[in-house]
Amino acid sequence: MLHERVWMQHPVTVVSDDGATLAVRLDPGSRFAFPPHPFGPHPWRSHSAWESTVVLQLHRAGDHYGAWKFFDPAGTFLHWYINFESPIVRERDGFQTDDHGLDLIVHADGRREWKDVADLHWQRVTGRIDEGTVGLVLAAAAEVTDQLDSSTHWWRRWDGWTP
């Protein structure tokens, strides 16, 4: 979603939903749809589908991020990926969110790698997000970092999950 309008759609499979945490699986071949949008074309418009990895996406109600677990096609764990995004909004046949551009890769060895840091600024200056949203994303990044530093990250209960 972007400015309350669909910008990109794709199917996922529900793995678990306890009302507080929604776990969905994104598989290779999941087709993308890009409806016309007043903001302009989606940055991924050149892709017709998700490509080679299997991704478990964990969305906890109210969080400004999702914790994604990446696997290669054979099912080997690659890394965790924290995707900073708006809290999900549930719908009858799916859910909505909006990617805010900042990401954190947490490698299998625990090493952390910030990704797309400049995108947060770019999204603000181009009108995709406002200054208040930047503050929410930075607060969420601090929360995630604190959880990882203290080994209290809520998504660790999914460490043993495999496709």
Secondary structure per residue as TSV (DSSP state, phi and psi in degrees):
chain	resnum	aa	ss	phi	psi
A	1	M	-	360.0	147.3
A	2	L	B	-144.6	124.2
A	3	H	T	50.3	45.1
A	4	E	T	66.0	21.3
A	5	R	B	-130.6	145.1
A	6	V	-	-63.6	130.5
A	7	W	-	-115.4	-28.6
A	8	M	-	-154.6	141.8
A	9	Q	B	-133.7	147.5
A	10	H	-	-163.0	150.6
A	11	P	-	-80.4	148.6
A	12	V	-	-135.6	167.6
A	13	T	E	-110.8	129.1
A	14	V	E	-72.3	125.5
A	15	V	E	-96.0	-40.7
A	16	S	E	-159.7	146.3
A	17	D	E	-152.9	104.2
A	18	D	-	-100.6	10.6
A	19	G	S	93.1	-29.4
A	20	A	S	-102.2	-38.0
A	21	T	E	-124.2	126.5
A	22	L	E	-105.2	123.4
A	23	A	E	-112.8	122.5
A	24	V	E	-127.7	155.2
A	25	R	E	-114.0	128.7
A	26	L	E	-106.4	121.0
A	27	D	-	-109.3	153.5
A	28	P	T	-54.1	138.5
A	29	G	T	94.9	-8.5
A	30	S	-	-60.7	117.4
A	31	R	B	-76.2	138.1
A	32	F	-	-94.7	146.3
A	33	A	B	-128.5	138.5
A	34	F	-	-126.9	88.5
A	35	P	-	-64.2	152.9
A	36	P	-	-56.0	142.5
A	37	H	-	-140.0	138.8
A	38	P	T	-62.9	-22.5
A	39	F	T	-74.3	-20.4
A	40	G	-	117.4	-176.6
A	41	P	-	-69.8	148.3
A	42	H	-	-69.0	143.7
A	43	P	T	-61.6	-22.0
A	44	W	T	-95.3	12.5
A	45	R	T	-58.1	-19.6
A	46	S	T	-79.3	-7.9
A	47	H	-	-101.1	134.4
A	48	S	S	-94.2	-19.2
A	49	A	B	-159.3	162.5
A	50	W	-	-64.8	143.6
A	51	E	-	-97.2	-104.7
A	52	S	S	-98.4	-14.3
A	53	T	-	-100.1	155.8
A	54	V	E	-99.0	133.8
A	55	V	E	-128.9	125.1
A	56	L	E	-91.4	119.6
A	57	Q	E	-107.8	123.5
A	58	L	E	-109.5	123.9
A	59	H	E	-122.5	119.0
A	60	R	E	-103.6	133.9
A	61	A	T	-51.7	129.3
A	62	G	T	88.0	-14.9
A	63	D	-	-76.8	145.2
A	64	H	S	-94.2	35.3
A	65	Y	E	-164.7	158.3
A	66	G	E	-120.9	149.3
A	67	A	E	-104.6	117.2
A	68	W	E	-111.1	134.8
A	69	K	E	-111.5	117.5
A	70	F	E	-97.4	140.6
A	71	F	E	-132.8	148.4
A	72	D	-	-76.0	171.9
A	73	P	T	-58.3	-25.1
A	74	A	T	-82.6	-5.1
A	75	G	-	94.7	11.4
A	76	T	-	-82.8	129.9
A	77	F	E	-61.3	133.4
A	78	L	E	-105.6	-55.6
A	79	H	E	-173.6	163.8
A	80	W	E	-88.8	151.7
A	81	Y	E	-139.6	114.7
A	82	I	E	-93.1	115.8
A	83	N	E	-102.9	111.6
A	84	F	E	-80.0	121.8
A	85	E	E	-154.7	168.9
A	86	S	-	-70.3	153.8
A	87	P	-	-57.8	143.9
A	88	I	-	-66.3	149.2
A	89	V	E	-118.4	118.8
A	90	R	E	-79.1	143.4
A	91	E	E	-127.6	171.1
A	92	R	T	-56.4	-40.3
A	93	D	T	-120.9	23.9
A	94	G	E	169.3	-154.7
A	95	F	E	-151.2	161.6
A	96	Q	E	-119.7	149.9
A	97	T	-	-157.7	173.5
A	98	D	-	-139.2	121.5
A	99	D	E	-71.6	132.1
A	100	H	E	-102.5	7.0
A	101	G	E	92.4	-30.5
A	102	L	E	-84.5	139.4
A	103	D	E	-140.9	156.0
A	104	L	E	-133.5	120.3
A	105	I	E	-93.8	130.0
A	106	V	E	-114.6	104.2
A	107	H	E	-69.5	162.8
A	108	A	T	-57.0	-30.6
A	109	D	T	-84.8	3.6
A	110	G	S	92.8	-11.3
A	111	R	-	-63.6	142.2
A	112	R	E	-113.0	143.2
A	113	E	E	-138.7	112.1
A	114	W	E	-73.4	141.3
A	115	K	E	-131.7	142.9
A	116	D	-	60.3	35.3
A	117	V	H	-58.4	-41.9
A	118	A	H	-66.3	-22.9
A	119	D	H	-62.8	-32.1
A	120	L	H	-60.3	-46.5
A	121	H	H	-65.5	-44.9
A	122	W	H	-59.1	-42.5
A	123	Q	H	-65.5	-34.3
A	124	R	H	-69.3	-48.1
A	125	V	H	-70.5	-23.5
A	126	T	T	-91.8	-2.7
A	127	G	T	89.4	6.4
A	128	R	S	-68.1	-39.4
A	129	I	S	-133.5	162.1
A	130	D	-	-105.5	176.4
A	131	E	H	-61.0	-36.9
A	132	G	H	-61.8	-39.2
A	133	T	H	-66.4	-38.7
A	134	V	H	-56.9	-43.6
A	135	G	H	-61.2	-41.3
A	136	L	H	-64.2	-40.4
A	137	V	H	-65.7	-44.1
A	138	L	H	-65.5	-36.5
A	139	A	H	-65.9	-40.8
A	140	A	H	-64.7	-38.3
A	141	A	H	-63.6	-40.6
A	142	A	H	-65.6	-40.3
A	143	E	H	-62.1	-46.5
A	144	V	H	-62.0	-45.0
A	145	T	H	-60.1	-44.1
A	146	D	H	-61.3	-42.5
A	147	Q	H	-63.2	-43.3
A	148	L	H	-66.7	-41.7
A	149	D	H	-60.9	-35.4
A	150	S	T	-99.1	5.4
A	151	S	T	54.6	36.9
A	152	T	-	-112.7	16.1
A	153	H	-	-62.1	129.1
A	154	W	G	-64.0	-26.4
A	155	W	G	-80.1	-3.5
A	156	R	G	-64.6	-20.9
A	157	R	G	-65.4	-11.0
A	158	W	G	-99.4	6.9
A	159	D	T	-56.1	-35.6
A	160	G	T	-85.4	-5.5
A	161	W	-	-71.6	136.3
A	162	T	-	-135.0	156.8
A	163	P	-	-68.9	360.0
